[in-house]
């Protein structure tokens, strides 16, 4: 019995044989077109699902390989069309119902960052906090801070280094999150 006739009769053993014989080839065919392993896997699975669900419609006079690749090609086209429509709808909803990304994330991140920074500063030793605030909030140079507090420039530098290290440790995930959002 030929492959197409067996598939039309619902022979699972033949279907499994077709699946294992052609799965990788269909996958790499789609992968070559899309360069996306996710899309390639999705389309490959859909191809074999369609092959099974519509097995009665398979042409008796065409090779199973040709029919599988036709199904894969049309499935890929349908998949990409749906993805495009979905992305357009999502972009429309985002544009219509949200603040601009910079404003929304900027405001949320800025508020959260201010709270975390204030908490980090509270936990610093008083001198370290004072040196850091003079440097970062008042814009004073190391020499100016050293002169005003009667410290050496090296001590001021050490306080700043330790303050930054402590803030980075305290903020941890927040800094990574902000760095990630700033890419968009």
Secondary structure, 3 states (H helix, E strand, C coil): CCHHHHHHCCCHHHHHHHHHHHHHHHHHHHHHHHCCHHHHHHHHHHHHHHHHHCHHHCCCCCCHHHHHHHHHHHHHHHHHHHHHHHHHHHHHHHHHHCCCHHHHHHHHHHHHHHHHHHHHHHCCCHHHHHHHHHHHCCCCCHHHHHHHHCCCHHHHHHHHHHHHHHHHHHHCHHHHHHHHHCCC
